[in-house]
Amino acid sequence: MSGRVSGGAAPYPRGRAVVASVAVASAVLLAGCGAGAGGDGPPSQSVSAAAERERAAPAVASTPAGEVPELRETKTLPVSVPANDVLDEPATSAEVTLNRLRQADRIAQGEYLEPIVADPGTTFVCLEFRVRNTGDAEFDTGPLSRARWTGQDGETKQADLETSGNCVDLGFTEENLISEPHPRPGEFVEGTVLFAVSDEQDGLLEFSDGLERPLFTVKTTAAPR
């Protein structure tokens, strides 16, 4: 805004201008002295009281925007995948339950097969999912068979999907989620996926949709040392 004043009002005579200036300055000073909490104390006391109230107020915890939710054993999370106009794919949604979660370095494969054994420095993670379609279109369960693993130190890599074994001997369903049909609206499927991840540190398996938008994470734990 320009500092120039428009208009042609005649200036005060010099003596009147001085008196008017003094009167205005006095009014402003008196108003400032009366300001405060309820007008009953000097400004310094009001500021101190306000600061004290602010210090005494409890801190409000908030969830950071965009934080990826964690899915824990026996818990259910709603999952939504936006529509993809480029591929002409509709929006879909589901409730995903983690029925069971187990980690093991050796998993038996029945009476006539050799157990599968994890490579040194790795461990198997068995996950049994229940996926109930809550949307209006078929829900693709493919993203639940792909995961990115990230360790506490920031190391990240694609988790290895094990297709040569199953987790039946650990009490999991025999169905492999990869081979189950995608549930239509109102339907659900259950199936197990098996990953191999590092056992040298705690980490997170992160599941994402086809456009790499995170859906949820599952914790993995390091082997006892």
N, C-alpha and C positions, 0 to 999 in steps of 0.2 A: 504494500500500500504506500502511495507517495506521501512524503512528509510535508508537501505543500498544502496550504489552506486556501480553498476557493471561497468566493463571496466578497462583498464589498462593505461589510459593517465597519463603521468608524471606530478607531481605537479609543480606549479610555484616556482621559487626561492622566498625566503621569502620576499625580498623587492618588487618584482613585484606584489606579491599577495596582499600586503597592498595597493599599488597604485591602483590596479584594483578594490579592494573592495571599496575604497574611491570614485573612479570614478562612479561605479554603484550606490552607495548610493546617491551621488549628483544628478544623473540623475533621480532617483526615486523621490527624494524630489522636484526637479524642476517640474516634471510632475504633482505631487500632487498639488502643489501650483497653477498651471495653470488650473486645472480641475474646472469645474463649469458650469453654464448655458451659453453655448457659449464660455467658456474659458475666460470670461472677469471679473471675480471676484474671491475673495478668497473662499475656501470651505465653511466657516461658512455662508457667504452671500447666496451661492447657496442652502445650506440646509434649511436656513430660508425661502427663496423664495418658495422652493418646499413645505414646510410645510404649508405656507400661502395659496398656490394654493389648497392644499388638503382640508384645512379647508373651503375654499370658495366654493368648488364643492358641488352641491346639492345632498342630499341623494337620492338614488334610491330605491323605494319601490318594493318589490318582494313578490310574493305569495309563502308561504312555500310549499315545495314539499309534495304531498300526502294530501293536504287540501281537505276536503269534500265540494263540492259546495252546496250553499243554493238555494232552489227553492222557489220563491215568487209568490204570487197570480198574475195571468194573464201571467206569464213568462213561458218560455220553456227551458228545458235542454236536451242535448243529453245524452243518457245512453247506456253504452256498457257492456255486460256480456261476459267474455272470454269463450272459449270452455272448456269443461270438458272432458278430454280424458278418465278418469276413468269410468264415467257414459255414455260415448259416446254421449255427448251433444254438438251441434255445437255452435259457437259464435253467439250471437244475439245482436241487437241494436234497439233503438227506440228513438223517441222524446217524452218527457213527459211534458205535460202542466198542471199547476195547475189552472184550470178554476176559482174555487172559494174556499175561506177559511173563515170559521166562527167558533167562539167559543160561547157556550151558556150553561147555567146551567139547562135549561128547554127547551125541544123541543116538540112542538105539533105533534101529530100523526094522524091528520085527525079528522073528525067530531065525529066518533063513538069510538075512542080509547083514553085512558088516555095518557097524555103527559109523556114522559120519563124524569126523574129528576136525575141529577147527585148526587152522594153521597157527604156528607160534605167533603170539602177539595179538591174536584175534579171538573173538567169541561169537557164538551164535545167539541171535535174538529171535525168539518165536513170538509172533503177534497173531491173536485170533480176533478178527473183526466181525461185527454184526452191522450191516448197512441197511437201514430202512429208508426207502425213497419217500420223501415228503413233498416232492414237487409235482409238476405236471408233465414231465418228460422222463424218458429212461435215464437212469443215473449211471455214469461210467465209473466203475470201480478200479479202472486201470491205475490211476494215480496212487492208490493205496498199495500198489506193488512196486513203487519206485520211491526212493528216499535218498536224501542228502544227509550225510552224517557230519557233524561239527563237534570237535573236542573243546574242552575248557580253554585250551591255549590258543584257540582260533584255527587250528588245522581243520580243513574241510575236504571231503571227498565224496564220491558217489558210493553209497552202500552197496555191497555185493549181494544180489538176490540169489539164494540157493534154491535151485529147482530139483536137485538130485535127492533131497531128503524131505522128511516131514517130522512133525512134532507130536504124533499120535501117542507115543510112549510117555510123553509128559502130560497127557490128559487133554490134548487139544483135539478139535474136530479133524476128521480125516480129509475133509474137502480142502483143496487148495483154492484160494480166492481167485487166482488167475484163471482157473478153468470154470468158475461159476458164471452164470449169466448175469448181465447187468439188470438190476431190479427195475421194474416198471412202476409207475405211480401206485403207492399203497403196498408194494411188495417189499420183501427183505431177503438178503442172502447172508450166510455166514461162511467164513473161510479163513484159512491160515496163510500167513506169509512168513518167510524165513530169511533173515539177513545175516551177513557176517560183518562185524565192525571191530574196531580196535578195542582191546581190553586194557590198554595202558593208561587210560584216563576216562573220567566221566564225559558224557557227550549227549547230543540231541539228534534224533532222527527227525528230519523235517520233511513232511509230505506236502506236495504242491500240485496244483492243477496243470493242465496241458500248456498253459502260458506262464508257468513258473510262478504263479501267485500262491504264497504259502497258505495251507489249510490248517495245519496243527503240527505240534511236535510231540515226540515221545522220548522220555529220558532213558539213557543207557548208563550202566555203572561199570567202573573199572574192576578188574579182578583183584581180590585181596592180595596184599603183598606181605 
